[in-house]
Amino acid sequence: MSELTLSEIGTHQCRKWSAEIFNQHLPSKKSLQKKYVERANKNGYVDANQWLFNAARLVAICARHSTIDGYLKKHYERVQRSFGHARAIEVLEQLDERLCFGGGLAHNGSVIEQRFSAAMDLEELCDMADTHAQRFERRWQQINQNQDLWDAYASLVRYLACVGINNPVDLKDDETEEEMHAKIIAGAARVCCNLWWRRQLKTKCVRMVENVLRSIGQVTKSKHTPYVSKWGLGRYLLCQKRNEAILANMEMENQEGVVKPLADAIAQSQANPVNRRNEFMVRSRGYEEIAKALNLTPLFLTLTCPSKYHARLHTGAENTKFNGADPREANDYLS
């Protein structure tokens, strides 16, 4: 019996449906078509359609989070081998939800359905920061002219909540109205600044992605990445490289008129991690000597959280006791 071609698989409705999926995923179109035909000839068109439906969801999720798509695909494959395609897709969609944040606001103030990937690259992040700063500045000027300050502040809160960013204004019950007004104006100025948005988005995105990568086993001693994922480390090193390029073109001048490259000054200061570590060791040795001089026993302790705060065991296997806590929650537990 000869094998079926793509145009011969299933009913007319099936072929129309599969063609729509293939056209929605043009970069992966040929690969999807090849595997779809193989699956149909092996297991029938019903099984092939189910496979294509799951594969299309996988492709869409990986495309949305393209900077970490390799990690997502590997995790999908691990789950699929143990529990099947349906469960693997379900797990992947849960990760997709955890990797997306925010909604958005239309120019008229109405909420629009729009989700952003926390795994966006740095250029996308900067563009997004610029867009939100400009958009909010226009809204703030318009609202502040036509409404009182409290209505304008309510608009600020709604805007940040839709995007998923923390409100920089911390109002206290015991503050006077003048003090509250001053805080609101200062907070609005921050939200109008693209640099403020960049810092907020960068922190939020890195934390979200690291939490997901930690939960799927990309932060573990067995992979030689016990503290941060390779994605997080690579992003940090890229930022450091960009900062070095900026500092290389800058100079500083002290009060005596001495001019030197800013990069050299930073390398000689406590901003240099090597100098900071050496300073810590010197201080630790000093405390040890003081303790001995007072006839005390110096003791250096390293505290860690219980097992339920660790996503993975030291072998790299999943920890069934893990409660889903992130590093900030673990830090709160220790403090």
C-alpha positions in Angstrom: 0.0 0.0 0.0 1.5 3.3 -1.1 1.9 6.1 1.5 -0.5 9.0 1.6 0.7 12.5 0.6 -0.2 15.6 2.5 -3.1 16.4 0.1 -4.6 12.9 0.7 -4.7 12.8 4.5 -8.1 13.0 6.3 -11.2 14.7 5.2 -11.6 18.0 3.4 -12.2 19.8 6.7 -9.0 18.1 8.1 -6.9 19.3 5.3 -8.3 22.8 5.5 -7.7 22.9 9.3 -4.1 21.5 9.0 -3.3 24.0 6.2 -4.3 26.9 8.5 -2.0 25.6 11.2 0.9 25.2 8.8 0.4 28.8 7.6 0.3 30.1 11.1 3.8 28.7 11.8 5.7 29.4 8.6 9.3 29.1 10.1 8.4 25.5 11.2 6.0 24.7 8.3 8.1 22.2 6.4 9.1 20.3 9.6 5.5 20.1 10.8 4.3 18.9 7.5 6.9 16.2 7.3 6.2 14.8 10.7 2.4 15.1 10.2 2.6 13.0 7.1 4.8 10.4 8.8 2.4 10.3 11.8 -0.7 9.9 9.5 0.9 7.0 7.6 1.9 5.3 10.7 -1.1 5.8 13.1 -3.9 7.3 11.0 -5.1 10.8 10.4 -6.9 11.1 13.7 -3.7 10.5 15.7 -1.8 12.8 13.3 -4.4 15.6 13.9 -4.0 15.3 17.6 -0.2 15.4 17.3 -0.4 18.5 15.0 -2.7 20.2 17.5 -0.2 19.7 20.3 2.8 20.4 18.1 1.3 23.7 17.0 0.8 24.8 20.6 4.4 23.8 21.4 5.7 25.8 18.5 3.6 28.9 19.4 4.8 28.8 23.1 8.4 28.4 22.1 8.2 31.2 19.6 6.7 33.5 22.2 9.6 32.8 24.5 12.3 32.4 21.9 15.3 33.3 24.1 14.6 30.2 26.3 12.9 27.9 23.7 15.6 25.3 24.0 15.0 24.8 27.7 11.2 24.6 27.2 11.5 22.0 24.4 13.8 19.8 26.5 11.4 20.0 29.4 8.5 19.1 27.1 10.4 16.1 25.8 11.2 14.9 29.3 7.6 15.1 30.4 6.3 13.6 27.2 8.5 10.6 27.6 7.1 9.9 31.0 3.5 11.0 30.8 2.6 11.5 27.1 1.9 14.4 24.8 -1.2 15.7 26.5 0.4 16.1 29.9 3.5 17.6 28.4 1.5 20.3 26.6 -0.5 21.0 29.8 2.8 21.5 31.7 4.2 23.7 29.0 1.0 25.9 28.9 1.4 26.3 32.7 5.0 27.5 32.2 3.8 29.8 29.4 1.3 31.4 31.8 4.1 31.9 34.4 6.3 33.5 31.8 3.8 36.1 30.6 2.8 39.2 32.5 0.7 42.3 32.2 -2.1 43.3 30.0 -2.0 46.9 28.7 -4.0 50.0 28.2 -5.4 51.5 25.0 -4.8 55.2 24.4 -8.3 56.0 25.6 -7.7 54.2 28.9 -9.6 51.0 28.2 -7.9 47.7 29.1 -6.7 45.7 26.1 -5.7 42.0 26.0 -2.0 42.0 25.6 0.6 39.8 27.3 4.3 40.2 27.3 7.0 37.5 27.5 9.3 37.9 30.5 12.0 36.2 28.3 12.1 39.1 25.9 15.6 40.2 24.8 17.2 43.4 26.1 16.3 45.4 23.0 12.7 44.5 23.2 12.8 45.4 26.9 14.2 48.9 26.2 11.6 49.5 23.5 8.9 48.5 25.8 10.2 50.8 28.5 10.3 53.7 26.1 6.8 53.0 24.9 5.3 52.8 28.4 7.1 55.9 29.6 5.9 58.0 26.7 2.4 56.6 26.8 2.0 57.2 30.5 3.4 60.7 30.3 0.8 61.7 27.7 -2.0 60.1 29.9 -0.7 61.8 33.0 -0.6 65.3 31.4 -4.1 64.8 30.0 -5.7 63.5 33.2 -3.8 65.9 35.5 -5.2 68.8 33.6 -8.8 67.7 33.6 -9.1 65.9 36.9 -7.9 66.3 40.5 -4.7 64.7 41.7 -6.5 61.7 43.4 -8.2 60.7 40.2 -4.9 61.1 38.3 -3.3 58.9 41.0 -6.0 56.2 40.6 -5.2 56.2 36.8 -1.5 55.7 37.7 -2.4 52.7 39.9 -4.6 51.1 37.2 -2.0 51.6 34.5 0.8 49.9 36.5 -1.5 47.1 37.6 -2.4 46.3 34.0 1.2 46.1 33.0 2.1 44.2 36.1 4.6 46.7 37.7 4.7 47.6 41.3 3.5 51.1 42.3 6.4 53.3 43.4 4.1 55.5 45.6 3.9 54.3 49.2 1.3 56.3 51.0 1.0 56.2 54.8 -2.2 56.7 56.8 -0.4 59.2 59.2 0.9 61.5 56.4 -0.6 64.8 55.7 -2.4 65.5 52.4 0.5 67.8 51.3 3.0 64.9 51.9 0.8 62.5 50.0 0.5 64.9 47.1 4.3 65.3 47.0 4.7 61.5 46.9 2.2 61.1 44.1 3.8 63.8 42.0 7.3 62.3 42.6 6.0 58.8 41.8 4.3 60.0 38.5 7.7 61.5 37.5 9.3 58.1 37.9 6.6 56.4 35.8 7.2 59.0 33.1 10.9 58.1 33.0 12.0 55.4 30.6 15.0 54.5 32.7 12.7 53.7 35.7 10.7 51.5 33.4 13.8 49.7 32.2 14.9 48.9 35.8 11.5 47.7 36.8 11.0 45.6 33.7 14.5 44.1 33.9 14.0 43.1 37.5 10.6 41.6 37.0 11.5 39.7 33.8 14.7 38.2 35.2 12.9 37.0 38.4 10.1 35.5 36.4 12.3 33.6 34.0 14.7 32.4 36.7 11.8 31.1 38.8 10.6 29.1 35.8 14.0 27.8 34.9 14.6 26.8 38.5 11.4 24.8 38.6 12.3 22.8 35.5 15.8 21.9 36.7 18.0 24.5 35.0 19.4 25.8 38.4 20.9 22.8 40.1 24.3 21.6 41.3 24.2 18.6 39.0 24.3 20.9 36.0 27.1 23.0 37.5 24.6 25.9 37.8 23.7 25.9 41.5 22.9 29.6 41.9 21.7 30.9 38.6 20.7 29.5 35.2 22.9 29.7 32.2 20.3 32.1 30.7 20.5 34.4 33.7 24.3 34.3 33.7 24.5 35.0 30.0 22.2 37.9 30.4 24.2 39.3 33.3 27.5 39.0 31.4 25.9 40.7 28.3 24.8 43.6 30.5 28.3 43.8 32.0 29.8 43.9 28.5 27.5 46.7 27.5 28.4 48.7 30.6 32.1 48.2 30.0 31.7 49.6 26.5 30.0 52.7 27.9 32.6 53.2 30.6 35.5 52.8 28.2 34.5 56.1 26.6 34.1 58.1 29.8 36.6 59.9 32.1 36.4 61.3 35.6 38.1 64.4 37.2 38.7 64.8 40.9 38.8 68.0 42.9 42.5 68.4 42.2 42.1 68.3 38.5 43.4 64.8 38.0 41.7 63.1 35.0 41.6 59.3 34.6 39.5 56.8 32.7 36.3 56.0 34.6 36.8 52.2 34.0 40.1 52.4 35.8 38.6 54.2 38.8 35.9 51.6 39.1 38.3 48.7 38.8 40.2 50.2 41.8 37.1 50.7 44.0 34.7 48.5 45.9 32.5 48.3 42.8 35.0 45.7 41.6 33.8 42.3 42.8 37.4 41.1 43.4 38.1 44.1 45.7 34.7 43.6 47.4 35.5 39.9 48.2 39.0 40.8 49.5 37.5 43.5 51.7 35.0 40.9 53.1 37.8 38.4 53.8 39.8 41.1 55.6 36.9 42.1 57.7 36.1 38.5 58.6 39.7 37.9 59.7 39.6 41.1 61.7 36.4 39.9 63.6 38.1 36.6 64.2 41.1 38.3 65.8 38.9 40.5 67.9 36.9 37.5 69.1 40.1 35.7 70.1 41.5 38.7 71.9 38.3 38.8 74.0 38.6 35.1 74.7 35.6 34.3 72.5 35.2 31.5 69.9 34.7 32.9 66.4 32.0 31.0 64.5 31.1 31.3 60.8 27.7 29.9 60.0 26.0 29.4 56.6 22.3 29.2 56.9 20.0 27.5 54.4 16.3 26.9 54.1 14.5 23.6 54.6 14.0 21.2 51.7 10.6 22.6 50.8 12.3 25.8 49.6 14.5 24.0 47.1 13.0 23.1 43.7 15.6 20.3 43.0 17.5 17.8 45.0 21.3 17.9 44.9 21.1 15.1 42.3 19.1 17.3 40.0 15.9 15.3 40.5 12.6 17.1 41.2 11.9 17.8 44.8 8.4 16.6 45.7 8.4 18.7 48.9 9.0 22.0 47.0 6.4 24.6 47.9 7.0 26.9 44.9 8.8 29.6 46.9 11.1 32.0 45.0 14.5 33.3 46.4 12.8 36.4 47.9 10.4 34.3 49.9 13.3 32.1 51.0 15.2 35.2 52.1 12.1 36.4 54.1 12.0 33.0 55.8 15.6 33.3 56.9 15.2 36.9 58.1 
